[in-house]
Amino acid sequence: MTKQLTFVILSAGIDSLRELRGALAACDGTQLLAAGDDIEQLHAEVKRLRPSAAIVVLGAQSGPALRFVETLKAEFPNMGVICASPDASPDLILSSLRAGAREFLRLPLIKEEFKTVIERVSELCAVQEEAPKKQGRAVAVFSSKGGCGTSFIATNLAAVMGAPTVLVDLNLQAGDLTLFLGVEPKYSIADLVENRERVDDALLKSYLAPHSANLSLLAAPREADDADDIEPEHVFDVLRILRERYDYVVIDPQHTFDSITLAALDQVDEILFVLTLDIPAIRCAQRALAIFDRLGYPRHKVHFIVNRWSKQIDLDLRQVERYLGERVMGIITSDYRTAVNSINLGQPLVESEPTSKIAGELRQIAARIAGHKAAPAQINPADAEDKPRRLLGGLFRRHAKVSGASGAGQAMFDEKKEPAAI
């Protein structure tokens, strides 16, 4: 056994739990990560720890445990699920296999049988490592403040990736990406969630609205009520299904830190945080960074995109970067007429105005995503000329008075001081 196998155990009986724990401890190359009798708690631990295998002990009332096996099979298809029970009747063994278990152990354990099962699980994990499933790159275009242009940017980035891409409208209550792409889908994410356990390539394709050869849309529900039954774990399943079939999954979530949005942000490879150069948007970005830190997101996962940038704006980009403690990855120039015309046409701007300055800037951001690099954005030094600092100080002092923290903004922007902790 070349790689260590990790396990969790579900058991309502203390004797069986003690026996299985001891057997794993005596077996080379195995480690027990978690054990208990509460299905919900152990389910959460499986999501967090991602063990190689789970051992589920079936008691006199095997129904809940078998349903847990079905859940593990659906959510973690590569996990080795082992059922164990003092009842080794053919009916129970068959039921466990139908639920999704790969092996069955009789209790009390038979040493050679236990060793054989562990070896089979080890072989299964080794085969899966040699032939992993496709894992497309997932990117969320997000802002905790509305009106920053996240839907516009998400649509255009998805349209310019140059590889099979699916755009996911995760604004379940008020999504309108159909307008940005000029499509009229028959189905939505609610339909995919309902049939996620039996979805295949043909069924998935029917749920998506094609826009071009490389771009399809998974739309938000038409009726807000249809979103009520969508849970965070469903979002996990949907994104897994899409990443196994597409090179890129671009997500446009809501402007809140609700459970659905967090379920998506937890799984993506990159978060493109969109802000405009105004004080409310910058303060929202600073608060969002603090939340990301508490959630344990690494800073390299979060990249800032400045939308509607203009050299006429009084807030200097370099000072904003010092305030946030992060470099800006991309800049999109302010061109209201061109952007709105593309939205009204129901066509991404990179297609309707491919030679425009904004289209070029969007292609640069897409290239950084495709290259998995977060190089800082480049702007013309003449355009980035520092504005009078007394104006910046006045702007932030006024905002600080409103928030009850007078002078804090100026301190964060003072070039002689270190950026404030976030």
N, C-alpha and C positions, 0 to 999 in steps of 0.2 A: 504494500500500500504506500505509494509514493507521496500522495497528498493527504493531509489531515482531513478527515471527515467530521463535520460538525452536526450536532443533533439537538432536537428539542423533543420533549416527551409530554404527552397528555395522558394522565392517569388519575382516576378517582380513588384508586386504592393505594394506600401507603406501602403495602407489601410488594405489589408489582412494581411500583415506582422505585423502591429500594433495590429490588432485584435487577431491574434494567439499568439503573444508575451504576451498580456495582459491575455489571457485565461490560458496560462501556468503559468504565475506568480500567478494567483489566485487559482491554483490547488495545493493542498498539495502534496509533494513528487515528484515534477517535477523541472527540471532545464534546461534552455536554454543555450546551449554551444556556438552556432554560428548561424548566419542568414545572408542572402544576396541574391543577384540576379544573381551572377556569378557562373555558374555550375562548372567550373574548380576549382575555389578557394574553393567552398564548398566541392567538392570532396576531395581535399587535406586536408581540415579540418576534414572530416569524417575519413580519413585514420589515421590522427594524434590523434583525440579525441576518436574515437570508441564509439559514442553515442548509447543509447538503441534504439532510433527511429529517423526517419527523416520524416518531414512533407513537402511534395512537392505540391506547389500550381500550378494547371493547368490553364493557361490563354487561350486566344483565339487561340494562336498557341501552341498546347499542345505537338507537336512532340518532341522537345528537352527535355522537362521535363519528358515525358514518357520514352525516351531513358535513361535518368539519373536514373529513377526508375529501369530499366532493369540492369543498371550497378551496382547499389547498391544491387540488389537482387543477382547478380552473385558473387560479391566480398565479400558481408557481408550477407550471408544467414540467420544469426540469428537476424539480425536487423529488427525491426518493421517499415515498410514503410507505411506511411499514405498519401493518395492523398486528396487534397481539391480543391474545385472549386465552383464558383457560378452556373456553368452548371452541374446540377445533372441528366442529361439525362442517360437512361440505356446504351446507346452506350459508353459514356465516362466512366461511372463506370466500364463497362465490359473491356474496353481498359486498364484502370488502374490496374484492377485485373490481367489481362493477362500479363501486364508488370512486375508484382511482388508485387504490393501493397497489404497489408493485410486488410486495412480499407479505407473508403472513408468518407470525411466530407463535408457537404454542407456549403457554405458561403452565407450570414453571418452565423456565428455559432449559433447553437441551444444548449443552455447550457446543457440540459440533454443528448443530442446526443454526445456532446464533452466528457462529463464525462464517458459515456458508452465506447467510443472508447479508452480513456486513461486506463480504467479498463481492457479492453481486452488486450491491449498492455502490461500492467503490468502482467497479467496472463500468457501471452506468454513468457515473459522474465523469470518468475518464473519457468515455466516448463522446459525451456532450461537450467536453472541453475541446476535443479535437475537431468537432463540427458544430460550432456555435451558430445559433440563428442570427440572421441579419439584424443589425441594431442601427437603424437610421439615427441621424442627429436631430435632437429636439431642441427648439429655440422658442422661448416665450418673449413676445414683445409686450412690455408691461409698463404701466405707470399707476401710482396710487392716487393720481389726480386726473380727473377727466379733462377732456379738451386739449390734450397734448399731441393728438394725432397718431395714437398707437394703431388704430385700425388701418389707416392709410399706409403706414410704414409696414405693418405686417403683410398686407395684401401685396404691396410692391416687392418686398423682399421674397415672398413666396413665388411671385411671378418671374423673378430674375435668377433663381438659383441654378437653372440649367441642368437639373436632374429631377427624377420623379419626386414630386413634392405634394404634400397635402396640407391645406390650410384649415385649421380647426377654430371655429367660432365658439369660444367658451364663455361668451357673455350670454348665459342661458336665458335670461329674462328679456333682453332687448338687443340681441345680436342682429347686425345689419350688413354683414359681409357679402350677402347676396347682391346688394346694391353696388358694392365696389367692384364686383366681378361680372355683373350683368347676367346672372344665372337665376334660374327658378327651380330649386331642388324639390323633388317629390318627397324626400325623406330627410331626417335630421339625426343628430347624435342620440336623440331619445330612442330611435328605432335600432340603432347599432347597440346601444346599451341593453335593450330588451332581448336582443338575439345574439349577444356577444359570445355565448358559450357554444354556439353552433356555426359561427361565421367562417366562411371560406373565402377564397379570392373573388369568386363570382358574386357572392352575396355582399361582400364589402363594397365591391365596385358599384353595385346597384344603389347603395346608400350614399355614395358620393356624387356631387354635381361636377362634371368635367368642365373646365374652362379652356384648357389647351392640352397639347400632347403631354406636357410635363406637370400640369397643375390641376388639382381637384380640390373641391371644398367640402368639408364636413360641416354642415350648417347647424346653427342653433335651432331649437324648436320653434315652430311657427306660433304656437300658443304657449304663453308663459306657464300655464298649468302643467304642460307636458314635462317641464323641467323639475317638478316637485319630487319625482321619484328617483332622480339622479343623485347618487351618493359619491363621496370621494373615492371609494374603492372601485366604482364603475369607471371613473376617469382614469384610474391606474390601468384597468383592463383595456380601455379604448386606446390609450397611448401605446401600450405594449403591442397591441394588434397592428396599429399603424406603423410603428417603428420597425416591425418585422417585415413590412412590405414596401416601405418608401425610404428614399435616401434622406429626405428632410421632412420634418413635421414642424410647421410654424404655427404657434398658438397665440390667439388674441383673447386673453382672459378679461374678467371684470376688473374695475379699478378699486378693488377691495381685497383685504386679506381674509376672505371667507374660506371655508373648508374646501370648496371646489377649486378655488384658485390656488390654495396652498398645495393641494394634491398634485396639481399640474406643475407648480414651481419646484416642488420637491424632486420631480423626475427629470426635468429638462437639463440639458447640458449647459445651456447659456440663457441668461436673462438679459435681454436688451431693455434697459430702463430708459424710457423716453422722457425728456424734460424740455421745457422752454426756459429761456433766460429771463424769468421773472421771479420775484421773491417767493410767492406761494409755491410755485413748482419746485424751486430749489430746496425750500424747507421740507416739502413732501419727500423729495429724494433723500435728504439727510435722515429723516425719520425712517424711511424704508430701509436704508442701509443698517440702521440700528436694529430693525426687526430681522433683517437677513442674518445679522450677526448672532442674534438670540436663537435663530432657527438653525444655526450651525452651517450656513452656506459659506463656502470658501469665497473670498473676494474675487478670485479669478473667474468665478462663475457669473459675475455681474458686470455688465459693461454699459456705459452711459452713451446715449445718443441725444444730441441737441437738435431739436426740430425748430424750424422757422427762424434760423439764425440770420442775423443781419448786422453789418458793421455799424448800423445806426443805433443798435441797442447799447444802453449805457452800462450794463453789467459786462465786465471783461471776462472772457472765457478762462483765462489763466487764474484769475482770482476765484472763480467758481470752482475750478479744479482743486485749488488749495483748500477751499471751504469743505468740499466733500472728501478730500483726501484721496481722490481717484482721478485718473486721466479720462478724458472723453475719447471714445473709440470712433465716433462718426458724427458728422455735422451735415444737416440738411438745410439748405438755404430757404429763406422765406420767399415764396412765390405763390401767393394766394390764388391768383387767377388760373395759373396752369394746373395747380393741384385740384381746385374745385371743378374745372372743366373735365378732368379725367374721371372724377367721381360721378359727375352728372352723365358722362358717357357710359358709365358702367364698365370702364376699362382701366386697368392699372396704368399709371402714368409712364412706367417704363415701356409700355407698349404704345400708348397714344402719343407720347412725346419722347421718343427714345433718345433724341439728341439734346434734350434739355439739360440744364445744369443739375437739376434735382435728380434726374434719371441717372446721371453719371455718379452722383454722390451715393445713391442707393446701390448701384452696382459695386462701388468700392466697399460698402458695408457687407454686401453679400459675399464678396470675395474674401473678406476677413473671416466671415463665418465658415465658408467652405474650406479655408486654409487653417481653421481652428486657431487663428491668431487674433489678438486684441491689440494691434498696434494703435498708438494714439493717433487721433485725427490731425491732419495737417491743414493749417489755414495760412493765408497770405499774411506775412508779418505786418504789412501796411494796414491790412484790415483789422488786425488784432491789436492795434495800438492802444496802449493803456488809456482809459478815460480818467478824468480828474478824480482823485481818490476822495475828495470831500463830497462829491456827488454820491459815490457808493456808500460812504459812511452815513450820509443823510438818509439814503434809502433804507439801510439796514437799521439805523437808529429808530426811524419811524415805525418799522415793522416790529422792532423789539419792544417799543412802548406799548403797541397793541397787544403783544403776547406776554407782557409783564416781565420782560427780561432786557431792559434797556441797556444798550451798549454791547450786547453779546455779539451781534452781527458784525459790528465794526472790528471787534477783537479777532473774530475769525478771519476777517479779510485783511488785517494789518500785515503787510509784508515782513515786518520785523518780528512777528510772532509765529510760533508753530501752529499748524492747523488744529482746530479744536477736536477733541476726541469725539468719536461717533459711537 
